[in-house]
Every structure is written in structure tokens, then in C-alpha cells.
């Protein structure tokens, strides 16, 4: 899905957060091990959060698209 706007890439360490203050969203990297990262997401209740795992499908792993209730 293409989204209009700008994009940036951030390198973070465990315990560091990205905050979208105007949207009330904070994403914290809790733990990283190999190809798996555990993120803690704080967002308003009406925020729809989805995860797109299609890149895993291209790597030969089972792909899935999940919607996580806020």
C-alpha cells in the first residue's frame, strides 16, 4: 500500500522509542534477536494498527497480513 508523504529510516537500540507526538503514538523497541524484533506500541484506541508480513512470503516463509486491535 502506497502512502503519500515523506519517509525516513531509523536505527534504534532496545529501549529506544520513536514518537509521533502529533498523533499520540509511541513505538519502543523492546527486544531484538536475529530477524525478530519485539515492539511495544502505544496509540489512541481508535488507531488501526496492521502488520504486513508479505516480505517474509517473498523470502520463502509463510506470509500473513494481520490486524491488531488497538
ABEGO torsion letter per residue (X at the ends): XBBBEBBBBBBBBBGBBBBBAAAGBBBBBABBBEABBBBBBBBBAABBBBBBAAAAAAAGBBBBBBBBBX
